[in-house]
Every structure is written in structure tokens, then in C-alpha cells.
């Protein structure tokens, strides 16, 4: 899984950071480096965090330091104009959850996208999204670390969303103040996987290496070509059953999705469709062994899926309901989807999603290939 995620993030990063040769010759790019410090609180979302740990008290605080390398250009491409000169790049962070014996000191690497929300005369407010991986955990072990039900494996997903306001202190330096929400989990790939949910303010110092891009003059009132799409997706992954958290058995999950999208703006489309998945572990025996392969392993869901378009990269979200599910019953449980997708060839995509319930209980990771059938409006 580590290799698949790393390749996915690397290729998406190449798209985000690279420009074609003609653009490199004509345009100057504006890189910057920033360092930030965060200090916040861990949400008490499971017993381990609430105090069922070796410390014998709740895990309350979180801190991290990060280094970011980002670019912000003055609207050389349509997508930069549409998003009013966003910044994009990659970052690394070193975190401390104040329980080094049972949790360790996680290290994260992630891609970054910051989209301006409001610009005043000097002050700028950005929304920032980070998506990557974290490692260096001290994860659950039945003998050496038996109470850490939050992290079950050495590798987790790192997802952050928040807002940061920047104010220029000088020609090259900006001061940033932000607030963010951080989520660590592995998508059900290894149990136990209750994960960590953290909200934290941050202080950031940004240094512009050359000069600042002139973003005030960016205007884009045009309408890009829009379409209706039928998106077909094949997904696959491995997972462990949540009801057998201490089990070492892994089960495969494979699925097909068909979603019809209508594009409403240059950056937003909305889809509705169906997900069909076959979970080999859905009828597993009490001892953890797989049961007979039957139709009861098949699930059917209906989903509403809003997406945001960033050229060839798509940010995926969605909320659905299980119409048929052997464990949950019919129309008794909602599910959610969150991920990223990249169009590597015309109409062909690959991506990764986290499937969850209750917006926090990860079910499995969907590594997927997709094909798009398009009708231009």
C-alpha cells in the first residue's frame, strides 16, 4: 500500500507543479518557503484517547512543526485564473501527540492546495487542503502496545483542511495565522483503526524567494467548455473487519461504480449514481476465516457525489446510502467518500478514495481506475 500511495501522490504532484516547456520559457514562477507551528487539541473520539491508555488520562494536546515549499503564479493558466491565483506545492511535518510510548512521533508528507477566499488591501484569507501519508507511528501490537486502538499500522493517511490569513511584514516575509482540522487513519487497511481527529490553530512564517506575484490584476470572466459525463469506475482494496479488530485476517473488496455528472460551473460538477461492491469478509466466520462466497457479500449503494475540478485533478467527495447490505440492512446506514482523482490520459483516470460511515469510521480504501464518457454542452 505504501508504494501505491507514494506513486499516486508523486504523479499528481508532477501535474500540479510542472508546466509545459513553452510556459517555462515565457513565464516566471514565484516559489516560497514557509515554516509553521501548530498547537491544538485531540478530539475524544475513542476510549484510547479518552484515557484507556498507559498514561491513565485523556490525550488532550497536539503540536507539530512543518516545512512547506509552494508556488503561486499570477494566473498563467485558466485554472489559476479561475481559482484567483492559488498556491500549490508540498510539505512535511513532524508531530507530537504527547504520548511517545504508545503513539510515537508521526512524520507526514503531503501535497498542498491553497485557494484564496478573500483579499483585502493587504490581508489575504486562504482555504488550505493537504492530502498525503504519515509514518513513524508506534502502532497497535497485542503484546507491546495493546491499548493503542487508534493506529493499527505503520502507515496512515494525512488529511488536513482549514483556513489561514496572511499579512505582509516586509517585501519578502508574510505572517500567517490559521485554524485547521487534521485526520489520521489508514482507511480500515489495518485494524484497529479508530484514528485521530485534531483541531488546531497555527502560526506560519512565509518567505518569498524572489518576489511576490501580482495577483490583484487577475480577471477571468469567461466560461470554459462544460459537459455531462458518465463516469465508470473499477475499485479494489484490502481491509480488516471492524468487528474483529484484534484479528490478523485481511479481506479483499472489489467494486464497480456508475455515476452521471452534470457540470454547473468552471470548477464544480455534481453526480448521482450507484456503487456495487463485493466484500469477501462480509460473511466471515467467527474465527476470522472467510465464509462461502455468496450473494450476501454483495452490497448496493446509491450516492450523491459533488466534485471540484482543478484541471486534470479532481477532488472527490460524496454521501450515499446502502440500499442492500448484509450487515447494515437496507437503507439503514449512510456512507461517505473522500479522495482525489487524476486524468492521466484522455478520459482515463486513476485515484484513491476513503470509504467511511458516520463521517469518521473508515471502512476501506478504494484504489480505482475510471473511464469517462463525455457529452459537451
Secondary structure, DSSP 8 states (H G I E B T S, - for coil): -HHHHHHHHHHHHHHHH---HHHHHH----EEEEEEEEEEEE---SHHHHT-STTSS---EEEEEEEEEEE--SS-SHHHHHTTS-EEEEEEEEEE-S-TTTTEEEEEEEEEEEEEEEE-SS-EEEEEEEEEEEEEE---BTTTBTT--S--SS-EEEEEEEEEEEEESSSSEEEEEEEEEEEEE-TTSSS----EEEEEEEEEEEEESS-----TT---------EEEEEEEEEEEEE--GGGTT----EEEEEEEEEEEEE-SSSEEEEEEEEEEEETTTT--TTS------GGGEEEEEEEEEEEEETTEEEEEEEEEEEE-TTT-SS--EEEEEEEEEEEETTEEEEEEEEEETTTEEEEEEEEEEEEEEEE-
